[in-house]
């Protein structure tokens, strides 16, 4: 069962290449993004900047795909 709190959209501001932008993601994706950044020993802003450089679609969509791919590889569980 999906926790409604995990599905709620949350907006955060992030600085990318010196520009502040707002990103809306579900709470579960923000949590995953923070966990990945921590596991990699980097800031969320640094990770989002990397994702932004490599994306072909929307930034929020690229972040969701990145988090899902890392989760599939076990990165969120420390593997």
C-alpha positions in Angstrom: 0.0 0.0 0.0 1.3 3.5 -0.9 1.7 5.9 2.0 -0.1 9.1 0.9 2.7 11.1 2.5 5.2 9.5 0.2 3.1 10.4 -2.9 2.6 14.0 -2.0 4.5 16.5 -4.2 7.0 18.7 -2.4 8.8 21.6 -4.0 12.4 22.5 -3.2 14.8 25.1 -4.6 18.1 24.0 -5.9 21.0 26.0 -7.4 22.1 24.5 -10.7 25.0 26.2 -12.6 24.5 29.4 -10.4 20.8 29.6 -11.1 18.1 28.8 -8.5 15.3 26.5 -9.8 12.4 24.9 -8.1 11.8 21.1 -8.5 8.6 19.4 -7.6 9.0 15.7 -6.7 7.1 13.2 -4.5 8.4 12.9 -1.0 9.7 9.4 -1.7 11.9 10.7 -4.5 13.3 13.5 -2.4 14.1 10.9 0.3 15.8 8.7 -2.3 17.7 11.6 -3.8 19.0 12.6 -0.4 20.0 9.0 0.4 21.9 8.6 -2.8 23.7 11.9 -2.3 24.7 10.9 1.2 25.8 7.4 0.0 28.0 9.1 -2.6 29.4 11.7 -0.1 28.0 14.7 -2.0 25.4 17.3 -1.8 21.9 17.0 -3.3 22.7 20.1 -5.4 25.8 18.5 -6.8 23.9 15.3 -7.7 21.0 17.3 -9.3 23.5 19.3 -11.3 25.0 16.1 -12.7 21.5 14.7 -13.5 20.7 18.0 -15.2 23.8 17.9 -17.4 22.8 14.4 -18.7 19.1 14.7 -19.1 17.1 14.7 -22.3 13.6 15.3 -20.9 12.3 17.3 -17.9 14.5 17.6 -14.8 12.0 16.2 -12.4 11.5 13.2 -14.8 15.2 12.7 -15.0 15.6 12.7 -11.3 12.8 10.1 -10.8 14.4 7.8 -13.4 17.9 8.3 -11.8 16.5 7.4 -8.3 14.7 4.4 -9.7 17.7 3.1 -11.5 19.9 3.5 -8.4 17.3 1.8 -6.3 17.2 -1.1 -8.8 21.0 -1.5 -8.4 20.6 -1.5 -4.7 22.3 1.8 -4.1 19.7 3.0 -1.6 20.3 -0.1 0.5 24.0 0.5 0.7 24.9 -2.0 -2.1 
